[in-house]
């Protein structure tokens, strides 16, 4: 691909500098126009049409107006106001579909000190997608994006992270995403279910033990801290750790050292700690059920993992993603009527419950379209007030159907006839619904 032409007012040294950078970069002016794009950008984001001269928001978002006028955070507008570098997480259109991209935008000043251009660095966040995907995190609801922005900021550091959220929200998936986006990604990710370890076993499992340390210890056993060496140790349900073991965990975090059970040798730990809980740790501290000093140690960077009811607009793509996981050899889809039933259900068990519902439905369905008849009866029997709450606005079921259809269209790679068959409607009906989407 030939090097794009550069307006004469831009220093050629600046464009040449961009070409030396290994990460995707573009150069923009104050009017959002792309002045240059380096080779790394063209390799990762180019669709064959040059981006030079086009608006950055049109290229990345397919918007007709700047991001801040379309309800998103615009790093360029923020930088113009602050005069400093700005960082945001955006959902961009790429040749691979919609992907989350870390944006780092730096202002460039002219000889008079005024901001003239902006250098924008783009780093794809491969652990999350804006469309259905059988790997990693999936979503685009505001609550999901807020969580993901915190993940993107914290992952590259070694700060201790506490994930707080209801059971079934996918806290382990988020913890794994933090690991995959960190500098420790090539090292082990070791998960420990603290709720399933009694105090007598916790110390031995986590810290390891020497031969003869206790009855039955017939051989030396390395602990999970050693298994996670150089990587990430994930303590799930950290609120269930016995008080006696909390002291030992605190010592590990404060000194970076520990001892195996039955040993006097001080060992060095090289781990990054990510913890998770559905319990109110702050209340437990006040009640004396959790150590305050340990709470502050593990809560360096708290991240709330939203429940499914706070990201209900993600339901269609979550359904598509989970169906790929529970029935990978089948091309299953959910009819709009069944999607409406799912949208009305409160899902107290969150995404985990949604997965179980879809796995059962896939077993009940002999064809390729999951209908209302394949869903458990209790899903359609839940009182509407239990879903929407007193004084809440009713769910926009027509809107949910549109979102469901849009997600299915974007994920579908076959013919329109095949899509109509999956939805259980005629091609004429599908054509009418697609025309309504465009309106």
C-alpha positions in Angstrom: 0.0 0.0 0.0 1.5 3.4 -1.0 2.2 6.0 1.6 -0.7 8.4 1.9 -0.2 12.0 0.8 0.4 14.5 3.7 -0.6 18.1 3.7 2.3 20.5 3.5 1.6 22.2 6.8 2.3 18.9 8.7 6.0 18.3 9.4 7.1 15.3 7.4 9.3 14.4 10.4 6.1 13.9 12.4 4.6 11.5 9.9 8.0 9.7 9.6 8.1 9.3 13.3 4.6 7.6 13.3 6.0 5.0 10.8 8.7 3.9 13.2 6.1 3.0 15.9 5.2 -0.7 16.2 1.7 0.0 17.5 -1.2 1.3 15.3 -1.2 5.2 15.3 -3.0 7.9 13.4 -2.4 11.6 13.2 -5.5 13.9 13.3 -6.1 17.7 13.1 -8.3 19.8 15.3 -11.2 19.2 12.9 -11.1 15.4 13.5 -9.6 14.7 10.0 -7.1 11.9 9.7 -3.9 13.3 8.3 -1.8 10.1 8.3 -1.9 6.5 9.4 1.2 4.3 10.0 1.9 0.9 8.7 0.8 -0.8 11.9 -2.6 0.9 11.7 -3.1 -0.1 8.0 -2.2 -3.7 8.8 -4.6 -3.9 11.7 -7.5 -1.6 10.8 -7.5 -0.9 7.1 -10.5 -2.1 5.1 -8.8 -1.3 1.8 -10.0 2.3 1.6 -7.6 5.1 2.7 -8.5 6.8 5.9 -6.6 10.0 5.1 -8.8 13.0 4.8 -11.8 11.2 6.5 -13.2 12.0 9.9 -11.8 9.7 12.7 -15.4 9.2 14.0 -16.6 8.2 10.6 -13.8 5.7 10.2 -13.9 4.1 13.6 -17.6 4.4 14.6 -19.4 5.0 11.3 -20.9 8.1 12.9 -21.8 11.3 11.1 -20.9 13.5 14.1 -18.1 13.5 16.6 -18.2 10.9 19.4 -19.2 13.3 22.1 -22.2 14.4 20.0 -23.2 10.7 19.7 -23.2 9.9 23.4 -19.6 8.7 23.7 -16.5 10.1 25.4 -14.4 11.8 22.7 -10.7 11.9 23.6 -10.0 14.7 21.1 -12.6 17.0 22.6 -11.3 16.2 26.1 -7.7 16.9 25.1 -8.7 20.2 23.6 -10.3 21.1 26.9 -7.6 19.7 29.2 -4.5 20.3 27.0 -3.2 16.9 28.1 -3.0 13.3 27.0 -6.4 11.5 27.3 -7.2 7.8 27.5 -10.6 6.1 26.7 -11.9 2.7 25.8 -13.9 2.7 22.5 -15.8 0.1 20.5 -14.5 0.4 16.9 -15.5 -1.1 13.6 -12.6 -3.2 12.3 -12.1 -5.8 9.5 -12.8 -8.4 12.2 -16.1 -6.9 13.3 -16.6 -4.6 16.3 -13.7 -4.7 18.8 -12.8 -2.8 22.0 -9.8 -0.6 21.5 -7.7 1.3 24.1 -7.2 4.8 22.8 -4.3 7.0 24.0 -4.5 10.4 22.4 -1.6 13.0 22.8 -1.8 16.6 21.7 1.0 18.1 19.5 1.6 21.8 19.7 2.9 24.1 16.9 5.7 26.6 17.2 3.4 29.1 19.0 2.3 26.6 21.6 -1.2 26.0 20.3 -2.6 22.5 19.9 -2.4 21.8 16.2 -2.6 18.0 15.8 -3.2 14.8 17.8 -1.3 11.5 17.8 -3.7 8.6 18.6 -2.4 5.3 19.6 -4.8 2.3 19.3 -4.4 -1.0 21.2 -7.0 -3.7 20.6 -8.4 -5.3 23.7 -8.6 -8.8 22.6 -10.2 -10.2 25.7 -13.5 -8.5 25.0 -15.8 -8.1 21.9 -18.7 -6.0 21.0 -20.3 -8.8 19.1 -21.1 -12.4 20.0 -18.0 -14.5 20.5 -17.4 -17.8 22.1 -14.3 -16.5 23.8 -13.8 -13.9 26.4 -16.1 -11.1 27.6 -19.1 -10.0 25.4 -21.1 -6.9 25.7 -21.7 -3.2 24.8 -24.1 -2.0 27.4 -23.0 1.2 29.3 -22.5 -0.8 32.6 -20.4 -3.4 30.8 -18.3 -0.7 29.1 -17.7 1.1 32.4 -16.4 -2.1 33.9 -14.3 -2.9 30.9 -12.7 0.6 31.0 -11.5 -0.1 34.6 -10.2 -3.5 33.5 -8.2 -1.9 30.7 -6.7 0.7 33.1 -5.8 -1.8 35.9 -4.7 -4.8 33.9 -1.2 -3.6 32.9 -0.3 -2.8 36.5 0.4 -5.2 39.4 -2.2 -3.6 41.6 -4.4 -5.9 43.7 -7.9 -5.9 42.2 -11.2 -6.7 44.0 -14.1 -7.8 41.8 -17.4 -7.2 43.5 -20.6 -8.6 42.0 -23.5 -11.0 42.5 -23.1 -14.7 42.0 -23.2 -15.8 38.4 -22.1 -12.4 36.9 -18.8 -13.9 35.5 -16.2 -12.6 37.9 -13.8 -15.4 37.0 -14.1 -14.5 33.3 -13.3 -10.9 34.2 -10.3 -12.0 36.4 -9.0 -14.1 33.5 -9.5 -11.1 31.1 -7.4 -9.0 33.5 -4.7 -11.7 33.4 -4.8 -11.9 29.6 -4.4 -8.1 29.3 -1.5 -8.0 31.8 2.2 -8.4 31.3 1.8 -11.8 33.0 -0.4 -13.2 30.3 2.2 -15.8 29.3 2.4 -17.1 32.9 -0.2 -19.2 34.8 -3.6 -18.1 35.9 -4.5 -20.1 39.0 -8.0 -19.9 40.5 -8.8 -20.8 44.1 -12.4 -21.3 45.3 -12.1 -20.1 48.8 -15.7 -21.2 49.7 -14.8 -24.8 49.1 -11.6 -24.9 51.3 -12.0 -25.5 55.1 -9.4 -23.8 57.3 -7.6 -27.1 57.8 -6.9 -27.4 54.1 -6.7 -23.7 53.1 -3.1 -23.1 54.4 -1.8 -26.4 52.9 -3.4 -25.9 49.5 -2.5 -22.2 49.1 1.0 -22.1 50.8 2.0 -25.8 50.3 3.4 -28.2 53.0 6.5 -30.2 53.8 6.6 -33.9 54.2 5.5 -34.9 57.8 4.0 -31.4 58.4 0.8 -33.1 59.6 -0.9 -36.5 59.6 -1.2 -37.7 56.0 1.5 -35.4 54.6 3.6 -38.2 53.1 5.3 -36.0 50.6 6.3 -32.4 50.0 3.6 -30.4 48.2 4.0 -27.0 46.5 1.1 -24.7 47.1 -1.0 -22.7 44.6 1.1 -19.7 45.2 4.1 -21.5 43.6 1.8 -22.9 40.9 0.9 -19.2 40.0 4.5 -18.0 40.1 5.1 -15.2 37.7 1.3 -15.1 36.9 -2.0 -14.3 38.6 -3.5 -15.9 41.7 -7.3 -15.5 41.6 -9.0 -15.9 45.0 -12.7 -16.4 44.3 -15.2 -15.7 47.2 -12.4 -14.2 49.3 -14.9 -13.2 51.9 -15.1 -16.9 52.9 -11.4 -17.1 53.9 -11.2 -18.0 57.7 -9.9 -15.2 59.9 -6.9 -17.3 61.0 -5.8 -17.6 57.3 -6.5 -13.9 56.6 -3.4 -13.0 58.8 -1.2 -15.3 56.7 -2.6 -13.9 53.4 -2.0 -10.3 54.7 1.6 -11.2 55.5 2.1 -12.5 52.0 0.7 -9.3 50.5 2.7 -7.0 52.7 6.1 -8.8 52.6 5.9 -10.8 49.3 7.1 -13.8 51.3 5.5 -17.0 52.8 6.3 -20.3 54.4 5.1 -23.8 53.5 3.3 -25.5 56.4 6.0 -27.3 58.5 8.9 -25.3 57.1 11.0 -22.5 58.5 12.3 -21.5 55.0 11.0 -18.1 53.8 10.0 -18.3 50.2 9.6 -15.4 47.8 6.2 -15.0 46.0 5.9 -13.5 42.5 2.2 -13.2 41.9 -0.4 -10.7 41.0 -3.5 -11.0 43.2 -7.1 -10.7 41.9 -9.9 -11.4 44.4 -13.6 -11.6 44.0 -16.7 -11.8 46.3 -20.4 -11.4 46.2 -20.4 -10.6 49.9 -20.4 -7.0 51.4 -16.8 -7.0 52.7 -17.1 -3.5 54.1 -20.1 -4.6 56.3 -18.1 -7.8 57.3 -15.2 -5.6 58.4 -17.5 -3.6 60.7 -18.9 -6.8 62.1 -15.5 -8.2 62.8 -15.9 -11.0 60.2 -13.1 -9.7 57.9 -9.8 -8.0 58.7 -9.8 -4.3 57.9 -6.1 -4.3 57.0 -6.6 -7.2 54.6 -9.6 -5.5 53.1 -7.6 -2.4 52.2 -4.8 -4.5 50.8 -6.9 -6.5 48.4 -9.2 -3.5 47.6 -6.5 -1.3 45.9 -8.5 -1.2 42.7 -12.2 -2.2 43.1 -14.2 -3.1 40.0 -17.9 -3.8 40.1 -19.1 -6.6 37.8 -22.7 -5.6 36.8 -25.6 -8.0 37.1 -27.5 -9.1 34.0 -30.5 -6.9 34.8 -28.1 -3.8 34.5 -27.0 -4.9 31.0 -30.2 -6.3 29.5 -29.5 -4.8 26.1 -26.6 -7.2 25.9 -29.0 -10.2 26.1 -29.1 -11.0 22.3 -25.3 -11.2 21.9 -24.9 -13.0 25.2 -27.5 -15.6 24.0 -25.6 -16.0 20.7 -22.3 -16.3 22.5 -23.5 -18.8 25.1 -25.2 -21.0 22.4 -21.8 -21.3 20.7 -20.5 -22.6 24.0 -23.3 -25.0 25.1 -23.9 -26.4 21.6 -20.7 -25.8 19.5 -21.6 -28.3 16.8 -25.1 -26.8 16.1 -26.0 -23.4 14.6 -28.7 -22.6 17.1 -30.6 -19.3 17.4 -33.5 -18.0 19.5 -36.7 -16.8 18.0 -37.8 -13.2 18.7 -40.8 -14.5 20.7 -38.4 -16.6 22.9 -36.1 -13.6 23.2 -39.0 -11.5 24.5 -39.6 -14.1 27.2 -35.9 -14.1 28.2 -36.0 -10.3 28.3 -38.9 -10.3 30.8 -37.2 -12.7 33.2 -35.2 -11.2 36.1 -32.4 -13.8 36.0 -31.4 -13.7 39.7 -28.6 -16.2 38.9 -27.3 -13.8 36.2 -25.3 -15.0 33.2 -24.7 -18.4 34.8 -28.4 -18.9 35.0 -28.8 -17.7 31.4 -26.3 -20.3 30.3 -28.2 -23.1 32.2 -31.5 -22.0 30.6 -30.0 -22.1 27.1 -28.3 -25.4 27.7 -31.6 -27.0 28.8 -33.4 -25.3 25.8 -30.8 -26.7 23.4 -31.5 -30.2 24.7 -35.2 -29.7 24.3 -34.9 -28.3 20.8 -34.6 -30.7 17.9 -34.2 -28.1 15.2 -32.1 -25.0 14.9 -34.5 -22.4 16.4 -35.2 -22.3 20.1 -38.7 -21.2 20.6 -40.9 -20.3 23.7 -41.9 -24.0 23.9 -38.3 -25.0 24.5 -37.9 -22.7 27.5 -38.6 -23.7 31.1 -42.2 -22.7 32.2 -41.0 -20.6 35.1 -39.4 -18.1 32.8 -42.7 -17.1 31.3 -44.6 -17.3 34.6 -42.6 -14.7 36.6 -44.9 -11.8 37.5 -44.1 -8.7 35.5 -43.7 -6.5 38.6 -40.9 -8.8 39.8 -39.0 -7.9 36.6 -39.6 -4.2 36.2 -40.1 -3.2 39.9 -42.5 -0.7 41.4 -42.6 2.5 39.6 -40.1 1.3 36.9 -40.7 1.8 33.2 -41.9 -1.3 31.4 -39.5 -3.1 29.2 -39.5 -2.1 25.6 -40.2 -5.5 24.1 -40.4 -4.2 20.5 -37.0 -2.6 21.1 -35.6 -5.9 22.5 -36.9 -7.7 19.3 -35.1 -5.1 17.2 -31.9 -5.5 19.1 -32.1 -9.3 19.0 -32.7 -9.2 15.2 -29.8 -6.7 14.7 -27.4 -8.9 16.8 -28.4 -12.0 14.8 -28.0 -10.2 11.5 -24.5 -8.9 12.4 -23.4 -12.4 13.6 -24.9 -14.3 10.6 -22.6 -15.1 7.8 -24.9 -17.1 5.5 -27.7 -16.2 3.1 -30.9 -14.3 3.9 -32.9 -17.5 3.2 -30.9 -19.4 5.8 -31.4 -16.6 8.4 -35.1 -16.7 7.8 -35.1 -20.4 8.3 -33.2 -20.0 11.6 -35.7 -17.4 12.8 -38.7 -19.6 11.8 -40.2 -16.9 9.5 -40.7 -16.4 5.8 -38.2 -14.5 3.7 -40.9 -11.9 3.1 -41.4 -11.4 6.9 -37.6 -11.2 7.4 -37.3 -8.6 4.6 -40.0 -6.5 6.2 -38.3 -6.6 9.6 -34.9 -5.8 8.1 -36.5 -2.8 6.3 -37.9 -1.7 9.7 -34.4 -1.9 11.2 -33.1 0.5 8.5 -35.9 3.0 9.1 
